[in-house]
Amino acid sequence: TARVDLKADRKAGRLRVQAAWREPDATPETPARLAAELRRMAGWLGLEDVEVVGKGDLAEALERAL
């Protein structure tokens, strides 16, 4: 599992991940699963892309998964 701070940048058409942090029970699959859910959320919000712009111990792995 993970905690994320998100911002919908409607002007740019992007869901921005301001920060992404691993929870203690996170598994190696967490970044890929989170990436899929964030893409789904972006689509639901009518946004075209997901962009990791922030900090956190999961940010780099999440960016690779996207």
LINZI-V197111 format. One record per residue. N is the residue number from 1. RES is the residue in one small letter. SS is DSSP state (H for helix, E for strand, C for the rest). OMEGA is omega in whole degrees, -180 to 180 (none if undefined). NEAR is the number of other C-alpha atoms within 12 Angstrom. Layout:
n: [N	N]
res: [RES	RES]
ss: [SS	SS]
omega: [OMEGA	OMEGA]
near: [NEAR	NEAR]
This chain:
n: [1	2	3	4	5	6	7	8	9	10	11	12	13	14	15	16	17	18	19	20	21	22	23	24	25	26	27	28	29	30	31	32	33	34	35	36	37	38	39	40	41	42	43	44	45	46	47	48	49	50	51	52	53	54	55	56	57	58	59	60	61	62	63	64	65	66]
res: [t	a	r	v	d	l	k	a	d	r	k	a	g	r	l	r	v	q	a	a	w	r	e	p	d	a	t	p	e	t	p	a	r	l	a	a	e	l	r	r	m	a	g	w	l	g	l	e	d	v	e	v	v	g	k	g	d	l	a	e	a	l	e	r	a	l]
ss: [C	E	E	E	E	E	E	E	E	C	C	C	C	E	E	E	E	E	E	E	E	E	C	C	C	C	C	C	C	H	H	H	H	H	H	H	H	H	H	H	H	H	H	H	C	C	C	C	E	E	E	E	E	E	E	C	C	C	H	H	H	H	H	H	H	C]
omega: [-175	172	180	173	-173	174	176	177	-174	180	180	-179	-176	169	-177	175	-177	178	178	-176	175	170	-178	-178	179	179	177	180	-175	-178	-179	179	178	179	179	180	179	176	179	179	179	178	179	179	-179	180	-174	-170	173	-177	176	-177	-171	-173	177	-176	177	-173	-177	180	178	178	177	-178	179	none]
near: [21	29	24	29	22	23	25	26	21	17	13	15	18	27	34	33	34	25	25	31	27	25	17	13	12	18	15	18	18	26	31	24	20	32	33	20	22	36	27	19	23	26	19	15	19	19	23	22	27	35	32	32	23	21	22	22	20	35	31	23	24	38	27	15	23	23]
